[in-house]
Each structure stands twice: as C-alpha cells, then as structure tokens.
Amino acid sequence: MQKIFSIYTGVNLLFSIFFIALAGFLLWLSHLFLKKYDINERFHLLMVVTISFPLELLFTAYSGMGYGHYFMSWLPILAILATYFLNSLIESLEFTFWPPGHDGWKTSKQLIVLSFIISLFFVPFSYTIAQDVFSISKVNQNDEVISLIENHTNTTNYVLLWGAETKYNFLTGRKSPTKYTYQYPLLTRNYDTTNKIQEFINEIQENKPKLIIDTSATNSRIPPLDYSKRNQWKNINDNSYDVEFEKFFRYFDENYKLIGMTKESKWDVYVIKTVNSSI
C-alpha cells in the first residue's frame, strides 16, 4: 500500500504534465497496435520511452517513499510523451499558422482556443509549485527552531538534527557533527553496517554537538531518543534498528539533558550536560 501511495504522491506533484504524458503514452500504444507509424528516429525514441515509462513508475514505487526529488527522474520521459501528444493533436487538426488558401483569422482563433485548453491542464501544477515556493519563502519567518538554535548556539557549535531536518543546519549556519546529516542510511535495514554506525558515533563523540533536536515526533521512521518513547516506537509496526545504535543511545543518555520542547512540532530539545541552559 505504501508503494502505491508513493506513486500517488508523484502523480499529485506532477499532476498536469503527468496526465498529458499519460495521454501521449496511450496514444502511442494505439498507434503501435494499429501500426500507424514510420520507422524513423522518433519511432526509436518512443520505443525507448514505452519501456522506460512503466519501469520508472515501478522503480520509484519500490522505495515506498514519496519524497519529491524521487520524481525528478520522471520529467524527461513525461516531457517526451507530453510533446508527442500535443504534436499529434496539432497534426491531427492540421493546425499551421498561415496555410495556403486558409482563413488566417480562423486559424488564429483555433490556436488561441487550443492554447487556452492546454493551459487549463497546467493550472493545478502551477498552483502546487506556487504553494511550495511560498512555503519555502516563509520557512525562516517566525520559525521557532531557527530562533532556538541561534539563541542557544553560535556558529562554532555543532547541532545535530536527529532525523531528516538538515535544512536547519543550513538556515542557521551551524554545522552538523557528522556526515550523516540525516540518519536514514543508518536506519535502513540490510543497508546499514556496524562500521557506518560506529563512524557516526565516533563523529558525535569527537565533535560533541551542543544541541541535539529530536524530530521523531513528526517522523515515524526515526526512533525517539527518549528511552520510554523509543520502546513504544518499537512496538508499533514492528519497528527496529541495528543493535549497534544502543551504543549511541547510551552515550546520549550519559551526556545530554532535556531542556524543553518546540511548541509547534513537539520536538524534544537536548543540550550537552556541560552547559547550563533552558528554553
């Protein structure tokens, strides 16, 4: 079910161009079935796309994760199929700007109507993009996490965002204490290794982040740093992590203390015990 949802996420993000491309894909299949094609460069390109399109959907769905950047690989194929559909539509209606013996004004009106119809497909897509841009532009306005980090650290301090919120390292100019700025690689079963996790622990011990912000409250993939919450997390959907992580949790318990929680996201905020601080 999660794999299907990841496909739905991609379709929703690329709504307009996806359905125009899907129309192009179905049109090309009908042309193949009816043998209405010429063997040329376009034919070879479309045959590659015919194979690639379902494979791209399959490979994207396999991860089961609906991250926006995962669907960037769809764009070249969608562009080709959408172009094929629109080009076929224009050719089938025999639209040219000034055909011999044709009423130029009539043709212009037809082109205007066609352009308007096509533009309607892109309204939802443009609205989605506008929403994303607007939310990005507001990310650093009245953001309590940014204020918290800036008020409790300086640019020489390390800050660990436990989870996948690396953007706050960038927005505040605070370095991550480890190259694993988001910990998904270490928490992915059959991918993580003892060496990778030990490397993560060594970097944390060496760089001693002043703040550790636990973002697991809004990310179910991340085990909470709090012991009792982590046990509850384990019992939901049979969650687990490599036993090597227990070394990190022991180090964390010994060296960090809870100083508060963010109001909106309910993220626990921890400070290294050598520092007296509170939110």
HUDAMO-V719223 format. One record per residue. N is the residue number from 1. RES is the residue in three letters. SS is DSSP state (2 for helix, 1 for strand, 0 for the rest). OMEGA is omega in radians with two decimals (none if undefined). D_LAST is the distance of its C-alpha to the last C-alpha in Angstrom with 1 decimal. Layout:
# HUDAMO-V719223
n->N res->RES ss->SS omega->OMEGA d_last->D_LAST
n->N res->RES ss->SS omega->OMEGA d_last->D_LAST
This chain:
# HUDAMO-V719223
n->1 res->MET ss->0 omega->3.13 d_last->40.6
n->2 res->GLN ss->2 omega->3.13 d_last->37.5
n->3 res->LYS ss->2 omega->3.10 d_last->39.9
n->4 res->ILE ss->2 omega->-3.14 d_last->41.5
n->5 res->PHE ss->2 omega->3.13 d_last->38.2
n->6 res->SER ss->2 omega->3.07 d_last->37.5
n->7 res->ILE ss->2 omega->3.12 d_last->40.8
n->8 res->TYR ss->2 omega->3.13 d_last->40.0
n->9 res->THR ss->2 omega->3.13 d_last->36.8
n->10 res->GLY ss->2 omega->3.11 d_last->38.9
n->11 res->VAL ss->2 omega->-3.14 d_last->41.5
n->12 res->ASN ss->2 omega->3.14 d_last->39.0
n->13 res->LEU ss->2 omega->-3.08 d_last->37.5
n->14 res->LEU ss->0 omega->-2.94 d_last->41.0
n->15 res->PHE ss->2 omega->-2.99 d_last->42.6
n->16 res->SER ss->2 omega->-3.09 d_last->45.3
n->17 res->ILE ss->2 omega->3.14 d_last->46.5
n->18 res->PHE ss->2 omega->-3.07 d_last->46.4
n->19 res->PHE ss->2 omega->3.01 d_last->48.9
n->20 res->ILE ss->2 omega->3.11 d_last->51.2
n->21 res->ALA ss->2 omega->3.10 d_last->51.1
n->22 res->LEU ss->2 omega->3.07 d_last->51.9
n->23 res->ALA ss->2 omega->3.09 d_last->54.8
n->24 res->GLY ss->2 omega->3.13 d_last->56.0
n->25 res->PHE ss->2 omega->-3.14 d_last->55.7
n->26 res->LEU ss->2 omega->3.10 d_last->57.8
n->27 res->LEU ss->2 omega->3.14 d_last->60.2
n->28 res->TRP ss->2 omega->3.09 d_last->60.8
n->29 res->LEU ss->2 omega->3.11 d_last->61.3
n->30 res->SER ss->2 omega->3.09 d_last->63.9
n->31 res->HIS ss->2 omega->3.08 d_last->65.6
n->32 res->LEU ss->2 omega->-3.11 d_last->65.8
n->33 res->PHE ss->2 omega->-3.11 d_last->67.2
n->34 res->LEU ss->2 omega->-3.14 d_last->69.8
n->35 res->LYS ss->0 omega->3.12 d_last->70.4
n->36 res->LYS ss->0 omega->-3.13 d_last->69.8
n->37 res->TYR ss->0 omega->3.05 d_last->68.7
n->38 res->ASP ss->0 omega->3.10 d_last->70.1
n->39 res->ILE ss->0 omega->-3.14 d_last->69.5
n->40 res->ASN ss->0 omega->-3.10 d_last->67.8
n->41 res->GLU ss->2 omega->3.13 d_last->64.5
n->42 res->ARG ss->2 omega->3.12 d_last->62.7
n->43 res->PHE ss->2 omega->-3.12 d_last->63.9
n->44 res->HIS ss->2 omega->3.12 d_last->62.6
n->45 res->LEU ss->2 omega->-3.11 d_last->59.2
n->46 res->LEU ss->2 omega->3.08 d_last->59.0
n->47 res->MET ss->2 omega->3.07 d_last->60.1
n->48 res->VAL ss->2 omega->3.14 d_last->57.2
n->49 res->VAL ss->2 omega->3.13 d_last->54.8
n->50 res->THR ss->2 omega->3.11 d_last->56.4
n->51 res->ILE ss->2 omega->-3.03 d_last->55.5
n->52 res->SER ss->2 omega->-3.04 d_last->52.1
n->53 res->PHE ss->2 omega->3.11 d_last->50.7
n->54 res->PRO ss->2 omega->3.12 d_last->50.7
n->55 res->LEU ss->2 omega->3.10 d_last->49.6
n->56 res->GLU ss->2 omega->3.11 d_last->46.5
n->57 res->LEU ss->2 omega->-3.12 d_last->45.6
n->58 res->LEU ss->2 omega->-3.09 d_last->46.2
n->59 res->PHE ss->2 omega->3.12 d_last->44.3
n->60 res->THR ss->2 omega->-3.12 d_last->41.2
n->61 res->ALA ss->2 omega->-3.05 d_last->41.4
n->62 res->TYR ss->2 omega->-3.13 d_last->41.7
n->63 res->SER ss->2 omega->-3.11 d_last->38.1
n->64 res->GLY ss->0 omega->-3.10 d_last->37.0
n->65 res->MET ss->0 omega->-3.08 d_last->34.0
n->66 res->GLY ss->0 omega->3.12 d_last->33.9
n->67 res->TYR ss->0 omega->-3.04 d_last->32.0
n->68 res->GLY ss->2 omega->-3.07 d_last->33.3
n->69 res->HIS ss->2 omega->3.10 d_last->34.4
n->70 res->TYR ss->2 omega->-3.03 d_last->36.6
n->71 res->PHE ss->2 omega->3.08 d_last->39.0
n->72 res->MET ss->2 omega->-3.12 d_last->39.7
n->73 res->SER ss->2 omega->3.08 d_last->42.7
n->74 res->TRP ss->2 omega->-2.91 d_last->44.2
n->75 res->LEU ss->2 omega->3.14 d_last->44.6
n->76 res->PRO ss->2 omega->-3.13 d_last->47.8
n->77 res->ILE ss->2 omega->3.12 d_last->49.6
n->78 res->LEU ss->2 omega->3.14 d_last->48.5
n->79 res->ALA ss->2 omega->-3.13 d_last->49.6
n->80 res->ILE ss->2 omega->-3.11 d_last->53.1
n->81 res->LEU ss->2 omega->3.12 d_last->53.6
n->82 res->ALA ss->2 omega->3.10 d_last->52.6
n->83 res->THR ss->2 omega->3.12 d_last->54.9
n->84 res->TYR ss->2 omega->-3.12 d_last->57.7
n->85 res->PHE ss->2 omega->-3.10 d_last->57.3
n->86 res->LEU ss->2 omega->3.10 d_last->57.3
n->87 res->ASN ss->2 omega->3.11 d_last->60.1
n->88 res->SER ss->2 omega->3.13 d_last->62.2
n->89 res->LEU ss->2 omega->-3.14 d_last->61.6
n->90 res->ILE ss->2 omega->-3.14 d_last->62.8
n->91 res->GLU ss->2 omega->-3.11 d_last->65.8
n->92 res->SER ss->2 omega->3.11 d_last->66.8
n->93 res->LEU ss->0 omega->3.11 d_last->66.9
n->94 res->GLU ss->0 omega->3.13 d_last->68.7
n->95 res->PHE ss->0 omega->2.92 d_last->66.5
n->96 res->THR ss->0 omega->-3.03 d_last->67.3
n->97 res->PHE ss->0 omega->-3.11 d_last->66.9
n->98 res->TRP ss->0 omega->3.14 d_last->70.6
n->99 res->PRO ss->0 omega->3.14 d_last->72.9
n->100 res->PRO ss->0 omega->3.08 d_last->76.6
n->101 res->GLY ss->0 omega->-3.10 d_last->78.3
n->102 res->HIS ss->0 omega->3.11 d_last->75.0
n->103 res->ASP ss->0 omega->-3.07 d_last->73.7
n->104 res->GLY ss->2 omega->-3.13 d_last->70.9
n->105 res->TRP ss->2 omega->3.12 d_last->69.4
n->106 res->LYS ss->2 omega->3.12 d_last->69.4
n->107 res->THR ss->2 omega->3.13 d_last->67.7
n->108 res->SER ss->2 omega->3.12 d_last->65.1
n->109 res->LYS ss->2 omega->3.13 d_last->64.3
n->110 res->GLN ss->2 omega->3.12 d_last->64.0
n->111 res->LEU ss->2 omega->3.12 d_last->61.6
n->112 res->ILE ss->2 omega->3.12 d_last->59.5
n->113 res->VAL ss->2 omega->3.13 d_last->59.3
n->114 res->LEU ss->2 omega->3.13 d_last->58.5
n->115 res->SER ss->2 omega->3.13 d_last->55.7
n->116 res->PHE ss->2 omega->3.14 d_last->54.3
n->117 res->ILE ss->2 omega->3.14 d_last->54.4
n->118 res->ILE ss->2 omega->-3.11 d_last->52.7
n->119 res->SER ss->2 omega->3.13 d_last->50.0
n->120 res->LEU ss->2 omega->3.12 d_last->49.1
n->121 res->PHE ss->2 omega->-3.04 d_last->48.2
n->122 res->PHE ss->2 omega->3.14 d_last->45.6
n->123 res->VAL ss->2 omega->3.12 d_last->43.9
n->124 res->PRO ss->2 omega->-3.14 d_last->41.5
n->125 res->PHE ss->2 omega->3.14 d_last->40.8
n->126 res->SER ss->2 omega->3.13 d_last->40.1
n->127 res->TYR ss->2 omega->3.11 d_last->37.8
n->128 res->THR ss->2 omega->3.12 d_last->35.8
n->129 res->ILE ss->2 omega->-3.14 d_last->35.4
n->130 res->ALA ss->2 omega->3.10 d_last->34.5
n->131 res->GLN ss->2 omega->-3.12 d_last->31.7
n->132 res->ASP ss->2 omega->-3.14 d_last->30.3
n->133 res->VAL ss->2 omega->-3.13 d_last->30.7
n->134 res->PHE ss->2 omega->-3.14 d_last->29.0
n->135 res->SER ss->2 omega->3.11 d_last->26.0
n->136 res->ILE ss->2 omega->-3.11 d_last->25.7
n->137 res->SER ss->2 omega->-3.11 d_last->26.0
n->138 res->LYS ss->0 omega->-2.98 d_last->23.1
n->139 res->VAL ss->0 omega->-3.11 d_last->20.8
n->140 res->ASN ss->0 omega->3.10 d_last->19.1
n->141 res->GLN ss->0 omega->3.11 d_last->19.1
n->142 res->ASN ss->0 omega->3.11 d_last->16.0
n->143 res->ASP ss->0 omega->-3.06 d_last->14.5
n->144 res->GLU ss->2 omega->-3.14 d_last->10.8
n->145 res->VAL ss->2 omega->3.11 d_last->11.0
n->146 res->ILE ss->2 omega->3.13 d_last->12.8
n->147 res->SER ss->2 omega->-3.13 d_last->10.6
n->148 res->LEU ss->2 omega->-3.11 d_last->7.6
n->149 res->ILE ss->2 omega->-3.11 d_last->10.3
n->150 res->GLU ss->2 omega->-3.12 d_last->11.9
n->151 res->ASN ss->2 omega->-3.05 d_last->9.2
n->152 res->HIS ss->2 omega->-3.14 d_last->8.5
n->153 res->THR ss->0 omega->2.95 d_last->12.2
n->154 res->ASN ss->0 omega->-3.01 d_last->15.7
n->155 res->THR ss->0 omega->3.11 d_last->18.7
n->156 res->THR ss->0 omega->-3.13 d_last->20.0
n->157 res->ASN ss->0 omega->3.04 d_last->17.2
n->158 res->TYR ss->1 omega->3.10 d_last->17.8
n->159 res->VAL ss->1 omega->3.12 d_last->15.5
n->160 res->LEU ss->1 omega->2.97 d_last->16.9
n->161 res->LEU ss->1 omega->-3.11 d_last->16.7
n->162 res->TRP ss->1 omega->-3.07 d_last->18.2
n->163 res->GLY ss->0 omega->-3.08 d_last->20.7
n->164 res->ALA ss->0 omega->-3.11 d_last->22.2
n->165 res->GLU ss->0 omega->-3.09 d_last->19.8
n->166 res->THR ss->0 omega->-3.10 d_last->21.1
n->167 res->LYS ss->2 omega->-3.11 d_last->21.0
n->168 res->TYR ss->2 omega->3.01 d_last->17.4
n->169 res->ASN ss->2 omega->-3.12 d_last->18.8
n->170 res->PHE ss->2 omega->-3.05 d_last->21.5
n->171 res->LEU ss->2 omega->-3.12 d_last->19.7
n->172 res->THR ss->2 omega->-3.12 d_last->17.3
n->173 res->GLY ss->0 omega->3.10 d_last->20.0
n->174 res->ARG ss->0 omega->-3.11 d_last->18.3
n->175 res->LYS ss->1 omega->3.00 d_last->20.9
n->176 res->SER ss->0 omega->-3.13 d_last->20.9
n->177 res->PRO ss->0 omega->-3.09 d_last->21.7
n->178 res->THR ss->0 omega->3.08 d_last->24.6
n->179 res->LYS ss->0 omega->3.07 d_last->27.3
n->180 res->TYR ss->0 omega->-3.07 d_last->26.3
n->181 res->THR ss->0 omega->2.90 d_last->23.6
n->182 res->TYR ss->0 omega->-2.88 d_last->24.1
n->183 res->GLN ss->0 omega->3.14 d_last->25.4
n->184 res->TYR ss->2 omega->-3.13 d_last->28.1
n->185 res->PRO ss->2 omega->-3.11 d_last->30.9
n->186 res->LEU ss->2 omega->-3.08 d_last->29.8
n->187 res->LEU ss->2 omega->3.13 d_last->29.5
n->188 res->THR ss->0 omega->-3.11 d_last->32.8
n->189 res->ARG ss->0 omega->-3.13 d_last->35.5
n->190 res->ASN ss->0 omega->3.05 d_last->38.7
n->191 res->TYR ss->0 omega->-3.10 d_last->37.0
n->192 res->ASP ss->0 omega->3.12 d_last->34.6
n->193 res->THR ss->0 omega->3.09 d_last->36.1
n->194 res->THR ss->2 omega->-3.12 d_last->35.3
n->195 res->ASN ss->2 omega->-3.14 d_last->35.5
n->196 res->LYS ss->2 omega->-3.13 d_last->32.9
n->197 res->ILE ss->2 omega->3.11 d_last->30.4
n->198 res->GLN ss->2 omega->3.08 d_last->31.1
n->199 res->GLU ss->2 omega->3.09 d_last->30.7
n->200 res->PHE ss->2 omega->-3.13 d_last->27.2
n->201 res->ILE ss->2 omega->-3.14 d_last->26.4
n->202 res->ASN ss->2 omega->-3.13 d_last->28.0
n->203 res->GLU ss->2 omega->3.10 d_last->26.1
n->204 res->ILE ss->2 omega->-3.13 d_last->22.7
n->205 res->GLN ss->2 omega->-3.11 d_last->24.0
n->206 res->GLU ss->2 omega->-3.03 d_last->25.4
n->207 res->ASN ss->2 omega->3.04 d_last->22.6
n->208 res->LYS ss->0 omega->3.13 d_last->19.7
n->209 res->PRO ss->0 omega->-3.12 d_last->16.9
n->210 res->LYS ss->0 omega->3.10 d_last->13.8
n->211 res->LEU ss->1 omega->2.94 d_last->11.7
n->212 res->ILE ss->1 omega->-3.12 d_last->13.2
n->213 res->ILE ss->1 omega->-3.08 d_last->12.4
n->214 res->ASP ss->1 omega->-3.08 d_last->14.7
n->215 res->THR ss->0 omega->-3.07 d_last->16.4
n->216 res->SER ss->2 omega->-3.14 d_last->19.0
n->217 res->ALA ss->2 omega->3.13 d_last->18.1
n->218 res->THR ss->2 omega->-3.12 d_last->19.9
n->219 res->ASN ss->0 omega->-3.05 d_last->22.4
n->220 res->SER ss->0 omega->3.13 d_last->24.7
n->221 res->ARG ss->0 omega->-3.03 d_last->26.3
n->222 res->ILE ss->0 omega->3.07 d_last->23.4
n->223 res->PRO ss->0 omega->3.12 d_last->23.2
n->224 res->PRO ss->0 omega->3.10 d_last->19.8
n->225 res->LEU ss->0 omega->3.10 d_last->18.3
n->226 res->ASP ss->0 omega->-3.02 d_last->18.0
n->227 res->TYR ss->2 omega->-3.08 d_last->21.5
n->228 res->SER ss->2 omega->3.11 d_last->22.3
n->229 res->LYS ss->2 omega->-3.13 d_last->21.2
n->230 res->ARG ss->2 omega->3.09 d_last->23.2
n->231 res->ASN ss->2 omega->3.07 d_last->26.2
n->232 res->GLN ss->2 omega->3.13 d_last->26.1
n->233 res->TRP ss->2 omega->-3.14 d_last->25.9
n->234 res->LYS ss->2 omega->-3.05 d_last->29.0
n->235 res->ASN ss->2 omega->3.13 d_last->31.0
n->236 res->ILE ss->0 omega->3.11 d_last->30.6
n->237 res->ASN ss->0 omega->3.07 d_last->33.3
n->238 res->ASP ss->0 omega->3.11 d_last->34.0
n->239 res->ASN ss->0 omega->3.13 d_last->31.1
n->240 res->SER ss->0 omega->3.07 d_last->31.3
n->241 res->TYR ss->0 omega->-3.12 d_last->30.4
n->242 res->ASP ss->0 omega->-3.11 d_last->32.2
n->243 res->VAL ss->0 omega->3.12 d_last->32.2
n->244 res->GLU ss->0 omega->-3.14 d_last->31.5
n->245 res->PHE ss->2 omega->3.12 d_last->27.8
n->246 res->GLU ss->2 omega->3.08 d_last->27.6
n->247 res->LYS ss->2 omega->3.12 d_last->27.6
n->248 res->PHE ss->2 omega->-3.12 d_last->24.4
n->249 res->PHE ss->2 omega->3.09 d_last->22.8
n->250 res->ARG ss->2 omega->3.10 d_last->24.0
n->251 res->TYR ss->2 omega->3.14 d_last->22.7
n->252 res->PHE ss->2 omega->-3.13 d_last->19.2
n->253 res->ASP ss->2 omega->-3.09 d_last->19.3
n->254 res->GLU ss->2 omega->-2.95 d_last->20.5
n->255 res->ASN ss->2 omega->-3.09 d_last->18.1
n->256 res->TYR ss->1 omega->3.13 d_last->14.6
n->257 res->LYS ss->1 omega->3.13 d_last->12.2
n->258 res->LEU ss->1 omega->3.12 d_last->9.8
n->259 res->ILE ss->1 omega->3.12 d_last->6.1
n->260 res->GLY ss->1 omega->-3.10 d_last->5.7
n->261 res->MET ss->1 omega->3.08 d_last->7.9
n->262 res->THR ss->0 omega->-3.02 d_last->8.9
n->263 res->LYS ss->0 omega->-3.03 d_last->10.9
n->264 res->GLU ss->0 omega->-3.04 d_last->14.1
n->265 res->SER ss->0 omega->-3.10 d_last->14.7
n->266 res->LYS ss->0 omega->3.08 d_last->13.1
n->267 res->TRP ss->0 omega->3.06 d_last->12.3
n->268 res->ASP ss->1 omega->-3.13 d_last->10.8
n->269 res->VAL ss->1 omega->-3.11 d_last->8.5
n->270 res->TYR ss->1 omega->3.09 d_last->9.9
n->271 res->VAL ss->1 omega->3.12 d_last->10.2
n->272 res->ILE ss->1 omega->-2.97 d_last->13.6
n->273 res->LYS ss->0 omega->3.12 d_last->14.4
n->274 res->THR ss->0 omega->-3.11 d_last->15.9
n->275 res->VAL ss->0 omega->3.06 d_last->12.6
n->276 res->ASN ss->0 omega->-3.07 d_last->10.7
n->277 res->SER ss->0 omega->3.05 d_last->7.0
n->278 res->SER ss->0 omega->-3.12 d_last->3.8
n->279 res->ILE ss->0 omega->none d_last->0.0
